[in-house]
Amino acid sequence: MKRIIEQADKARIRFVKVEFAVLMICLVLLALVFSRPEIVGYASTNVHSQDLNLVIENSQRFYLRSLVPEPVHLTSLTISGEVLGEGTVTIYLDNERGIRNLVYKNVKRKDSTHNRITGTSIIGGSVTGNSIQTQDDSPVLDLLEGPVLSGYEFLHPAYRAVQGEFHHACVESCLLQARTFEGNRFIIDFFIEPGTKLRIKEIVYTTLEDL
């Protein structure tokens, strides 16, 4: 009888320990949901768009500078524009901390009817997956001209450069990794082959709303 009672006591102790462990895990997960809602996919984002008529004739760096005092959490960026000329154009988004994402590159395989690199985005007041997006016409980032860059990306013999318009390009910037692009300034590098021009018509980006 005594052994049965001891076994029952041990079972109750184990059960209490398991309950406590489960409770602690739930509390940690709950804290993560409130502090980092994008982890579970339920993050409210604002969509910002800026119409531009910017012509870039050389490889050049531009800055996206915050217009608000607090850090901006950039969650996506797309660019629309037009390539004028037969050379290569490559656009990168950089967080100034060693992370660089490809936004657009105007190359196409010679034996293919499809662009080698494409990117699309869904914008507007809608629900995309579990991310609630709302249109916001008030920009939180301003595009500033930076220094001229040297060089451009050479074309592989199996590819050719594509001229013309492109819309909402975002090869690696359609969905940015959580908290990777968070700060008061970001970099957009444009690498343009000499003799080619790039017209930027629109920049659309989303930012995580503070909860």
Residue frames relative to the residue before (quaternion, step in Angstrom):
aa qw qx qy qz dx dy dz
M 1.0000 0.0000 0.0000 0.0000 0.00 0.00 0.00
K 0.6501 0.5216 -0.3113 0.4565 3.55 0.98 -0.93
R 0.6416 0.5252 -0.3252 0.4546 3.57 1.02 -0.83
I 0.6329 0.5318 -0.3300 0.4558 3.60 1.00 -0.80
I 0.6524 0.5091 -0.3123 0.4666 3.58 0.98 -0.88
E 0.6503 0.5157 -0.3167 0.4592 3.60 0.98 -0.86
Q 0.6514 0.5096 -0.3143 0.4661 3.58 0.98 -0.82
A 0.6411 0.5191 -0.3208 0.4654 3.57 1.05 -0.80
D 0.6394 0.5202 -0.3219 0.4658 3.59 1.02 -0.82
K 0.6560 0.5063 -0.3113 0.4651 3.58 0.95 -0.85
A 0.6375 0.5270 -0.3253 0.4583 3.57 1.03 -0.79
R 0.6478 0.5109 -0.3171 0.4678 3.58 1.02 -0.85
I 0.6382 0.5262 -0.3253 0.4582 3.59 1.00 -0.80
R 0.6525 0.5023 -0.3146 0.4722 3.57 0.96 -0.87
F 0.6435 0.5293 -0.3183 0.4522 3.57 0.99 -0.85
V 0.6467 0.5117 -0.3138 0.4707 3.58 0.99 -0.86
K 0.6460 0.5186 -0.3215 0.4587 3.59 0.97 -0.83
V 0.6490 0.5077 -0.3153 0.4708 3.57 0.98 -0.85
E 0.6379 0.5234 -0.3239 0.4629 3.58 0.97 -0.87
F 0.6591 0.5107 -0.3092 0.4574 3.57 0.93 -0.88
A 0.6529 0.5156 -0.3136 0.4577 3.58 0.97 -0.86
V 0.6500 0.5082 -0.3105 0.4720 3.58 0.97 -0.87
L 0.6418 0.5284 -0.3185 0.4554 3.57 0.98 -0.85
M 0.6623 0.5039 -0.3069 0.4619 3.59 0.94 -0.87
I 0.6360 0.5209 -0.3268 0.4662 3.58 1.01 -0.80
C 0.6506 0.5155 -0.3116 0.4624 3.58 0.96 -0.87
L 0.6541 0.5117 -0.3155 0.4592 3.58 0.98 -0.83
V 0.6463 0.5111 -0.3194 0.4681 3.59 1.00 -0.81
L 0.6623 0.4993 -0.3044 0.4684 3.58 0.94 -0.89
L 0.6387 0.5246 -0.3240 0.4604 3.57 1.01 -0.79
A 0.6425 0.5153 -0.3173 0.4701 3.56 1.01 -0.81
L 0.6479 0.5161 -0.3165 0.4623 3.58 1.02 -0.78
V 0.6273 0.5453 -0.3367 0.4425 3.58 1.00 -0.79
F 0.7122 0.4463 -0.2646 0.4728 3.57 0.91 -0.89
S 0.7304 0.4180 -0.2512 0.4782 3.60 0.97 -0.76
R 0.7921 0.1295 -0.0557 0.5939 3.61 1.10 -0.68
P 0.0725 -0.8557 0.5101 0.0487 3.65 0.50 1.10
E 0.5972 0.5865 -0.3779 0.3956 3.60 1.11 -0.51
I 0.5220 0.6486 -0.4144 0.3677 3.62 1.21 -0.41
V 0.7646 0.3368 -0.1849 0.5175 3.57 0.92 -0.86
G 0.5934 -0.6289 0.3458 0.3644 3.59 1.24 0.17
Y 0.6428 0.4833 -0.3428 0.4855 3.62 1.19 0.08
A 0.2914 0.7501 -0.5304 0.2666 3.55 0.33 1.28
S 0.3422 -0.7330 0.5533 0.1985 3.54 -0.92 0.93
T 0.0496 -0.8151 0.5771 -0.0098 3.57 -0.72 1.07
N 0.3104 -0.7162 0.5945 0.1932 3.52 -1.27 0.54
V 0.2841 -0.7477 0.5802 0.1534 3.55 -1.06 0.84
H 0.0716 -0.7907 0.6079 0.0023 3.56 -0.81 1.05
S 0.0391 -0.7971 0.6024 0.0113 3.59 -0.96 0.84
Q 0.0871 -0.7799 0.6191 0.0284 3.54 -1.11 0.80
D 0.2742 -0.7484 0.5856 0.1477 3.55 -0.76 1.10
L 0.0339 -0.8066 0.5892 -0.0335 3.55 -0.82 1.05
N 0.1181 -0.7328 0.6568 0.1330 3.52 -1.35 0.24
L 0.2222 0.8117 -0.4871 0.2334 3.50 0.78 1.19
V 0.1225 -0.7852 0.6055 0.0438 3.57 -0.76 1.09
I 0.1056 -0.7892 0.6048 0.0165 3.57 -0.74 1.13
E 0.1911 -0.8298 0.5212 0.0580 3.57 -0.65 1.14
N 0.7697 0.2216 -0.1315 0.5841 3.59 1.24 -0.32
S 0.6313 -0.4771 0.4189 0.4453 3.55 -1.27 0.18
Q 0.1306 0.8104 -0.5490 0.1575 3.56 -0.70 1.07
R 0.3611 -0.7071 0.5712 0.2081 3.52 -1.27 0.57
F 0.0760 -0.7575 0.6466 0.0476 3.53 -1.15 0.79
Y 0.3035 -0.7481 0.5655 0.1685 3.55 -1.23 0.52
L 0.2305 -0.7011 0.6541 0.1655 3.52 -1.17 0.73
R 0.0562 -0.8339 0.5485 -0.0229 3.56 -0.24 1.30
S 0.5006 -0.6734 0.4631 0.2853 3.55 -0.95 0.91
L 0.2885 -0.7495 0.5764 0.1512 3.55 -1.08 0.84
V 0.6788 0.4190 -0.2751 0.5367 3.57 1.30 0.01
P 0.5926 -0.6211 0.3734 0.3518 3.62 -1.06 0.63
E 0.6976 0.4579 -0.2850 0.4717 3.60 0.98 -0.74
P 0.6264 -0.5461 0.3921 0.3945 3.62 -1.16 0.48
V 0.3345 -0.7259 0.5727 0.1823 3.54 -1.13 0.77
H 0.2272 -0.7559 0.6000 0.1302 3.58 -0.93 0.94
L 0.1646 -0.8088 0.5628 0.0456 3.54 -0.19 1.35
T 0.1423 -0.8287 0.5393 0.0463 3.59 -0.69 1.10
S 0.7918 -0.0456 -0.0010 0.6091 3.62 1.23 -0.27
L 0.0359 -0.7807 0.6229 0.0350 3.55 -1.28 0.40
T 0.0154 -0.7815 0.6237 -0.0070 3.56 -0.95 0.93
I 0.1646 -0.7758 0.6044 0.0758 3.54 -1.17 0.65
S 0.1176 -0.7631 0.6326 0.0608 3.54 -1.09 0.86
G 0.2332 0.7841 -0.5488 0.1722 3.56 -0.98 0.76
E 0.4137 -0.6854 0.5441 0.2512 3.52 -1.26 -0.51
V 0.2859 -0.7326 0.5961 0.1619 3.54 -1.03 0.90
L 0.1084 -0.7939 0.5981 0.0157 3.56 -0.75 1.13
G 0.7263 0.3480 -0.2722 0.5266 3.56 -0.20 1.27
E 0.5597 -0.6514 0.4293 0.2795 3.54 -1.33 0.22
G 0.5600 0.6326 -0.3807 0.3759 3.60 1.25 0.06
T 0.6258 -0.5462 0.4096 0.3771 3.54 -1.35 0.01
V 0.0981 -0.7565 0.6450 0.0452 3.52 -1.24 0.68
T 0.0232 0.7900 -0.6107 0.0503 3.57 -0.84 0.99
I 0.1075 -0.7961 0.5950 0.0248 3.57 -0.92 0.96
Y 0.0650 -0.7940 0.6044 0.0036 3.56 -0.92 1.00
L 0.2436 -0.7097 0.6401 0.1654 3.53 -1.29 0.60
D 0.0716 -0.8151 0.5741 -0.0295 3.57 -0.76 1.11
N 0.3309 -0.7697 0.5140 0.1840 3.59 -0.95 0.85
E 0.4809 -0.6918 0.4037 0.3567 3.60 1.35 0.14
R 0.6861 0.4211 -0.2937 0.5154 3.59 1.24 0.32
G 0.7300 -0.4603 0.2281 0.4507 3.55 1.13 0.65
I 0.6251 0.5023 -0.3485 0.4852 3.60 1.26 0.06
R 0.0209 0.7978 -0.5996 0.0595 3.58 -0.72 1.11
N 0.1051 -0.7987 0.5921 0.0207 3.58 -0.84 1.05
L 0.4328 -0.6893 0.5222 0.2546 3.55 -0.99 0.89
V 0.2219 -0.7763 0.5800 0.1081 3.56 -0.90 1.00
Y 0.8059 -0.1137 0.1315 0.5660 3.59 0.84 -0.94
K 0.0631 0.7565 -0.6502 0.0297 3.53 -1.23 0.64
N 0.3033 -0.8123 0.4796 0.1348 3.57 -0.64 1.13
V 0.4078 0.7042 -0.4894 0.3134 3.59 0.69 1.02
K 0.0839 -0.7844 0.6144 -0.0111 3.51 -1.20 0.67
R 0.5013 -0.6405 0.4817 0.3262 3.58 -0.97 0.79
K 0.5350 -0.6481 0.4396 0.3170 3.56 -1.00 0.81
D 0.7419 0.3836 -0.2127 0.5071 3.58 1.12 -0.63
S 0.6537 0.4926 -0.3095 0.4840 3.59 1.25 0.33
T 0.3719 -0.7148 0.5478 0.2251 3.54 -1.20 0.62
H 0.6598 0.4780 -0.2996 0.4964 3.59 1.31 -0.05
N 0.5468 -0.5966 0.4700 0.3523 3.53 -1.14 0.61
R 0.5155 -0.6336 0.4785 0.3222 3.54 -1.05 0.77
I 0.7982 0.1688 -0.0647 0.5747 3.57 0.93 -0.87
T 0.0744 0.7901 -0.6036 0.0764 3.56 -0.71 1.04
G 0.0161 -0.7947 0.6063 0.0253 3.54 -1.26 0.22
T 0.0535 -0.7964 0.6021 0.0191 3.55 -0.99 0.80
S 0.0965 -0.7801 0.6142 0.0693 3.51 -1.25 0.37
I 0.3057 -0.7138 0.5975 0.1999 3.53 -1.26 0.49
I 0.0130 0.8144 -0.5775 0.0546 3.55 -0.62 1.13
G 0.5448 0.6100 -0.4664 0.3370 3.51 -1.30 0.37
G 0.6450 -0.5267 0.3823 0.4005 3.54 -1.31 0.00
S 0.4172 0.6957 -0.4659 0.3534 3.55 0.26 1.23
V 0.4646 -0.6343 0.5276 0.3216 3.51 -1.35 -0.03
T 0.0723 -0.7836 0.6170 0.0030 3.58 -0.75 1.10
G 0.7902 -0.0462 -0.0126 0.6110 3.58 -0.25 1.24
N 0.7283 -0.3487 0.2889 0.5144 3.57 -0.68 -1.12
S 0.5555 0.5979 -0.3931 0.4235 3.58 1.27 0.26
I 0.2659 -0.7722 0.5596 0.1410 3.57 -0.62 1.13
Q 0.0949 -0.8171 0.5684 0.0167 3.58 -0.60 1.15
T 0.0594 -0.7830 0.6190 0.0161 3.55 -1.00 0.87
Q 0.4622 -0.6857 0.4915 0.2730 3.54 -0.98 0.90
D 0.0019 0.7799 -0.6244 0.0433 3.56 -0.95 0.98
D 0.2611 -0.8043 0.5193 0.1232 3.56 -0.51 1.22
S 0.5893 0.5592 -0.3764 0.4453 3.60 1.24 -0.07
P 0.2958 -0.7838 0.5140 0.1841 3.63 -0.35 1.16
V 0.2416 -0.7515 0.5944 0.1536 3.55 -1.17 0.62
L 0.7234 0.3221 -0.2160 0.5711 3.57 1.35 -0.05
D 0.1918 -0.7725 0.5989 0.0883 3.54 -1.07 0.81
L 0.3561 -0.7406 0.5327 0.2024 3.59 -0.95 0.90
L 0.0453 -0.8121 0.5810 -0.0295 3.57 -0.65 1.18
E 0.4904 -0.6686 0.4819 0.2831 3.55 -1.06 0.82
G 0.1446 -0.7983 0.5822 0.0526 3.55 -0.99 0.91
P 0.7712 -0.3706 0.2433 0.4568 3.58 -1.22 -0.33
V 0.5412 -0.5766 0.5014 0.3510 3.52 -1.32 0.40
L 0.2711 -0.7683 0.5633 0.1378 3.57 -0.99 0.87
S 0.3802 -0.7044 0.5475 0.2440 3.55 -1.19 0.48
G 0.7838 0.3552 -0.2547 0.4411 3.52 -1.14 0.69
Y 0.0752 -0.7473 0.6573 0.0624 3.49 -1.42 0.16
E 0.5595 -0.6172 0.4341 0.3429 3.57 -1.24 0.29
F 0.3903 -0.7417 0.5029 0.2112 3.55 -0.74 1.12
L 0.4655 -0.6889 0.4965 0.2495 3.52 -1.20 0.67
H 0.4221 -0.6853 0.5365 0.2539 3.56 -0.91 0.97
P 0.5921 -0.6129 0.3827 0.3569 3.64 -0.97 0.78
A 0.6717 0.5064 -0.3062 0.4457 3.60 1.10 -0.57
Y 0.7182 0.4049 -0.2328 0.5159 3.59 1.28 -0.15
R 0.1817 -0.7496 0.6209 0.1397 3.51 -1.34 0.25
A 0.5157 -0.6380 0.4758 0.3171 3.55 -1.19 0.56
V 0.2813 -0.7633 0.5672 0.1286 3.56 -1.10 0.81
Q 0.2657 -0.7551 0.5809 0.1474 3.55 -0.90 0.98
G 0.6362 0.5868 -0.3841 0.3216 3.53 -1.36 0.03
E 0.7266 -0.4561 0.3216 0.4007 3.51 -1.39 -0.12
F 0.0546 -0.7464 0.6595 0.0712 3.53 -1.32 0.44
H 0.2145 -0.8076 0.5463 0.0572 3.55 -1.04 0.82
H 0.8635 -0.0448 -0.0058 0.5022 3.55 -0.95 1.02
A 0.1463 0.8053 -0.5534 0.1543 3.56 0.81 1.02
C 0.1871 0.7744 -0.5813 0.1657 3.58 -0.91 0.94
V 0.1037 -0.8532 0.5073 0.0626 3.57 0.68 1.10
E 0.8122 0.0759 -0.0072 0.5784 3.58 0.74 -1.11
S 0.6529 0.5183 -0.3117 0.4561 3.58 1.25 0.15
C 0.3738 0.7305 -0.4923 0.2904 3.60 1.24 0.28
L 0.7769 0.0125 0.0189 0.6292 3.56 1.08 -0.79
L 0.1904 -0.8183 0.5366 0.0787 3.56 -0.23 1.29
Q 0.5828 -0.6019 0.4238 0.3441 3.55 -1.07 0.77
A 0.6207 -0.6010 0.3619 0.3499 3.55 -0.97 0.95
R 0.8715 0.0494 -0.0859 0.4802 3.54 -0.98 1.06
T 0.4466 0.6915 -0.4673 0.3225 3.63 1.20 0.16
F 0.7653 0.2364 -0.1261 0.5852 3.55 1.01 -0.87
E 0.3353 0.7074 -0.5378 0.3130 3.52 0.28 1.33
G 0.4537 0.6674 -0.4834 0.3392 3.57 -0.61 1.12
N 0.6051 -0.5694 0.4254 0.3588 3.55 -1.30 -0.34
R 0.7960 0.1270 -0.1002 0.5832 3.58 1.26 -0.03
F 0.0686 -0.7731 0.6304 0.0168 3.53 -1.11 0.84
I 0.3758 -0.7262 0.5390 0.2021 3.56 -1.26 0.42
I 0.0671 -0.7342 0.6712 0.0763 3.54 -1.20 0.70
D 0.1243 -0.8008 0.5849 0.0337 3.57 -0.58 1.18
F 0.1404 -0.7713 0.6189 0.0480 3.54 -0.90 1.04
F 0.0758 -0.7804 0.6203 0.0207 3.58 -0.69 1.12
I 0.0046 0.8272 -0.5534 0.0971 3.55 -0.43 1.30
E 0.4230 -0.7014 0.5154 0.2517 3.56 -0.82 1.00
P 0.5653 -0.6153 0.4214 0.3525 3.62 -0.92 0.83
G 0.7457 0.3435 -0.2918 0.4907 3.55 -0.96 0.94
T 0.6859 0.4135 -0.2603 0.5393 3.57 1.32 -0.14
K 0.1798 -0.7708 0.6027 0.1011 3.56 -1.12 0.71
L 0.2026 -0.7615 0.6050 0.1141 3.55 -1.22 0.55
R 0.1449 -0.7745 0.6120 0.0679 3.55 -0.81 1.06
I 0.1846 -0.7730 0.6005 0.0880 3.58 -0.71 1.12
K 0.1779 -0.8233 0.5354 0.0622 3.57 -0.62 1.16
E 0.8168 -0.0376 0.0714 0.5712 3.58 0.98 -0.78
I 0.1143 -0.7393 0.6586 0.0815 3.50 -1.21 0.71
V 0.0412 -0.7803 0.6241 -0.0037 3.56 -0.85 1.00
Y 0.0788 0.7986 -0.5922 0.0722 3.57 -0.84 0.95
T 0.2707 -0.7446 0.5868 0.1673 3.54 -1.24 0.49
T 0.1356 -0.7760 0.6130 0.0612 3.53 -1.15 0.73
L 0.5013 -0.6501 0.4852 0.3011 3.53 -1.12 0.72
E 0.3696 -0.7355 0.5279 0.2091 3.55 -0.83 1.00
D 0.4561 -0.6725 0.5113 0.2798 3.56 -0.96 0.88
L 0.1931 -0.7963 0.5680 0.0779 3.56 -0.84 1.05
